[in-house]
């Protein structure tokens, strides 16, 4: 039964059809969020690996660690501020 046909049959059928559509929407939304969370976890794991490899190129004195490394670490640790993404974007632009 399609939505238009259900409108002609009365409120009970229309409400059921609308509820089915709402349930399907919530299911799709939950599935999309689960995929996004999985992708986020994969990207964080890749960033963690990259940082573990790059740390060997950084100086032992924390005052000499590059801004790019600090910016990437702050993304990984969820302590970003307004300065982080411009540093990352500038580093990406300089790679081209």
C-alpha positions as CSV (number, residue, x, y, z in Angstrom):
1,X,0.0,0.0,0.0
2,X,1.5,3.3,-1.0
3,X,1.3,6.5,1.0
4,X,-1.2,8.2,-1.4
5,X,-3.6,5.3,-1.2
6,X,-3.4,5.2,2.5
7,X,-4.6,8.8,2.7
8,X,-7.9,7.8,1.2
9,X,-8.5,5.0,3.7
10,X,-8.5,7.0,6.9
11,X,-6.3,8.2,9.7
12,X,-5.4,4.8,11.2
13,X,-3.8,3.5,8.0
14,X,-2.2,6.9,7.2
15,X,-0.7,7.0,10.8
16,X,0.6,3.5,10.4
17,X,2.2,4.3,7.0
18,X,3.8,7.5,8.4
19,X,5.1,5.6,11.4
20,X,6.6,3.0,9.1
21,X,8.3,5.8,7.1
22,X,9.6,7.4,10.3
23,X,10.9,4.1,11.6
24,X,12.7,3.4,8.2
25,X,14.2,6.9,8.3
26,X,15.5,6.4,11.9
27,X,17.0,3.1,10.9
28,X,18.7,4.6,7.8
29,X,20.0,7.5,10.0
30,X,21.3,5.1,12.7
31,X,23.1,3.0,10.0
32,X,24.6,6.1,8.5
33,X,25.8,7.2,11.9
34,X,27.3,3.8,12.5
35,X,29.2,4.0,9.2
36,X,30.5,7.5,10.0
37,X,31.6,6.4,13.5
38,X,33.5,3.4,12.0
39,X,35.1,5.6,9.3
40,X,36.1,8.1,12.0
41,X,37.7,5.3,14.1
42,X,39.6,4.1,11.0
43,X,40.9,7.6,10.3
44,X,41.9,8.1,13.9
45,X,43.8,4.8,13.9
46,X,45.6,5.8,10.6
47,X,46.5,9.2,12.1
48,X,47.8,7.5,15.3
49,X,50.0,5.3,13.2
50,X,51.3,8.2,11.1
51,X,52.1,10.1,14.3
52,X,53.9,7.2,15.8
53,X,56.1,7.0,12.7
54,X,56.7,10.8,12.5
55,X,57.6,11.2,16.2
56,X,61.1,9.8,15.4
57,X,61.7,12.8,13.1
58,X,60.8,15.3,15.9
59,X,63.3,16.7,18.3
60,X,63.5,15.4,21.9
61,X,62.9,18.9,23.3
62,X,59.1,19.6,23.2
63,X,59.8,23.3,22.4
64,X,61.2,22.2,19.1
65,X,58.3,20.0,17.9
66,X,56.8,21.2,14.7
67,X,53.5,23.0,14.6
68,X,52.2,20.4,12.1
69,X,52.9,17.6,14.5
70,X,51.3,19.4,17.4
71,X,48.2,20.2,15.2
72,X,47.9,16.5,14.1
73,X,48.2,15.3,17.7
74,X,45.6,17.8,18.9
75,X,43.2,16.4,16.2
76,X,43.8,12.9,17.5
77,X,43.3,13.8,21.1
78,X,40.2,16.0,20.5
79,X,41.8,19.2,21.9
80,X,41.6,21.2,18.7
81,X,41.3,25.0,18.7
82,X,40.9,27.6,16.0
83,X,44.6,27.5,15.1
84,X,44.8,23.8,14.3
85,X,43.1,23.4,10.9
86,X,44.8,26.4,9.3
87,X,48.2,24.9,10.2
88,X,47.1,21.6,8.7
89,X,45.7,23.2,5.6
90,X,48.8,25.3,5.1
91,X,51.0,22.2,5.4
92,X,48.8,20.3,2.9
93,X,49.0,23.3,0.5
94,X,52.8,23.4,0.8
95,X,53.0,19.7,-0.2
96,X,51.5,20.4,-3.7
